[in-house]
Amino acid sequence: MGIRRRIAPLAAALALTGGLVAAQAAPALAAQPASRQTAGKAAAGGTYLYFDKNQSDPGKSALSLMRSVPGARDTVLAKYRAGSGDGGPNGKDECASSQGWLPDGTYQVLAHDAHYNGGNEGVNGKVIHVQDKVCENGRTTRAELFVHSEMWPEGSQASAEPGRDNPYRWDGTGDYRSLGCIKLKPADIGNLFDKAGRYGWPTELKVVA
């Protein structure tokens, strides 16, 4: 989960193939219309996302767009600073829902959307949705997982609000904190979308410690 607030459960699950659901909201939200931009449409590029956790500072982790090269070292197509976890005492506990960073492992990329509308205080703008993952305790499922930033659906930034951290405005390094989702700054997720469109949309996310 991405925006730094406790969220209500989702109102609906994925709709058909590649559908996205409203997530990361403070009030309960109805599911938005599903995106039909599925990762499978560009699987031929052989690309995947690689998230390398920074144990000393989770907000300085790295997300890379990689190209798989059979029989050789995979190629880094782009690399960005990224964060996952809320920065608190449970921020590195992969089983702490809405607090900890993502569990290690491989995730299927379900869909992407350049103008996703998650509703009031939901995830908006450029998003990549990945599958749920059971954490290391074998019981807790981490759900509503996205790669995203902070922006309005059309990609613009909200106005500054003194005394309030607006979830649709990138104010600085503190915004790398999340409820578990992987967060990039707006310019970087824009670049990731451009690169993925050029080289092929990734079909997997690999998370490593």
Secondary structure, DSSP 8 states (H G I E B T S, - for coil): --SSS-----S----STT-----S-SS-----------GGGGGGG-EEEEEE--SS-GGGEEEEEEE--TTS--EEEEEEEEB-S-SSTTTT-TTSTTTS---SEEEEEEEEEEEEE--TTS-EEEEEEE--EE-TTSS-EE-SEEEE-S--TTS-----BTTB--TTS--SGGGG--SSSEE--HHHHHHHHHHHHHH---SEEEEE-
